[in-house]
Amino acid sequence: MSKVFKTLAAISFSTLVTFGQNATPTEEDYYKLIKIPIPEGIVLEAGGLEVMPNKKLAVSTRRGDVYMVENAFEDTGDNAKFTLWAEGLHEVLGLSFADGWLYATQRPEVTRIKDLDGDGRADLFETVSDAWEISGDYHEYAFGSKFDKEGNMWVVLCLTGSFSSKVPYRGWCVRVSKDGKMIPTASGIRSPGGIGLNALGEAFYCDNQGPWNGTSALKHLTPGSFQGHPGGFGWYDLDATKKALGDKPAVPVSGSRFHKEMERLPKYRPPAILIPHGKLGNSASGIACDESGGKFGPFKEQLFVSDQTHSVVNRCFLEKVNGFYQGACFPFRKGFGSGNVPLMQCPDGSLYSGGTDRGWGARGGSRHALDRVVWTGKTPFEILEMRIRPKGFELEFTKPVDRKSATNLSSYTMKTYTYIFQSKYGSPEVDHTTPTIKSATLAKDGKTVTLEVEGLQIGHVHDLQSSGVRSKEESHPLLHPGAYYTLWHLPKS
């Protein structure tokens, strides 16, 4: 081969590579992942996150420590400085700062903590509420939210193991006020991985696959609701529960389906979103709502949900139909250092995640990690919202779409499935169907496509792949072509 030909070939190859990179963007082009180096000797195993008034990031650990991290919001993590602020606590899985106190949700109680003399170490610890109990079982985790608009913290309490509740309020959600009042709120909890509030201040938590949970799910917590696992029903007999909630619900029928039990059990609130096991994760955990006002991209007021096993963060769009939340889950960002548990959006708009793999495997590869996600200012080509319509779905994209690809039925495929509602551990995908997408119509805004679908299935995940759709300007494929919509109710119009 001549030198001239070699040179031309090298230039052509370089051009193709450059074009290929431009034509197929990656997650990193839009959301930069900053890994915070953890000093040797610190076993972080993060359980809770909070930004303090002095702009330091508070990180609690499963081992009972609280660290303050300086320089946590710089362009790199190289200058991050960790200082031990508190120790001797019991598995802190929630932090919330309010009224000059740092509130910590420990396994046995909610505690408020303060540094009285300003020396950088906490020296006052006060019990706010310890109105639930622990038996010593490894599974009895307690996850606490930030305070809601009424001044209550929502706490979800894991069962004793996967099946039973040996001590009061295991398998329950309770609310704790700042003055220490504990309010029994909802039963049916199994194994939470995180809890958070949406933009309206409503509480959501993630439950994990297991008995009465065929797959992990994002669930809406409401006072008096039953979330699906009857293992904690014994505590309806307590006076505090009777006063707050009345009689216990009937036990679900094992082997049934979610939507069938919805019809039979008035207090049962089905998962807002079923997160397909193995596809988007295996153990849903922390929750953060995008209230950044555009500092984190186009996903205003959507929920971000992390996964411990897959070391990823997913994105959830929710809408309320007939009084119940339902919606779609989308992949968002992978590549985190360990198993993501706590997730928090910070005042600058960035997203912080803490990771641990003790007790479970995690794809991240590290025993513990602290990662920050920052929007680069570029808008990814994604399905922004997937909304249910009486005869199908309405897809709104983040950018104008190419008309030819967006209206071509071969650009889309859809299948549905659900999970067995049963007392056994987990469930395979069952009741598969293949709906027919009959038409795809692009709206005048150039960003919204209506899919007419024959064969919608109540109680099913609608697994939509839009691999053929391209953006109008760059002709890019979707960064994440998969969308997974959980359907409970059809709108009337």
Secondary structure, DSSP 8 states (H G I E B T S, - for coil): --HHHHHHHHHHHHHHHHHHHHHS--GGGTEEEEE----TT----EEEEEE-TTS-EEEEETTS-EEEEESTTSSSSTT-EEEEEE---S----EEEETTEEEEE-SS-EEEEE-SS-SSS--EEEEEE--S---S-TT--EEEEEE-TTSEEEEEE--BTTTB--STTTTEEEEEETT--EEEEEE----EEEEEE-TTS-EEEEE-SBBTBSS-EEEEE-TT-B-S-GGGGGGGGSHHHHHHH-S------TTB-HHHHHHH-TTB---SEE--BTTTBSSEEEEEE--SSSTT-S-TT-EEEEETTTTEEEEEEEEEETTEEEEEEEEEE---SS-EEEEEE-TTS-EEEEEE-TTS--TT-SSEEEEEEEE-S-----EEEEEEETTEEEEEESS-B-HHHHT-GGG-EEEEEEE-B-SSB---EEEEE--EEEEEEE-TTSSEEEEEEE---TT-EEEEE-TT-BBTTT--B-SS-EEEEE-S-----
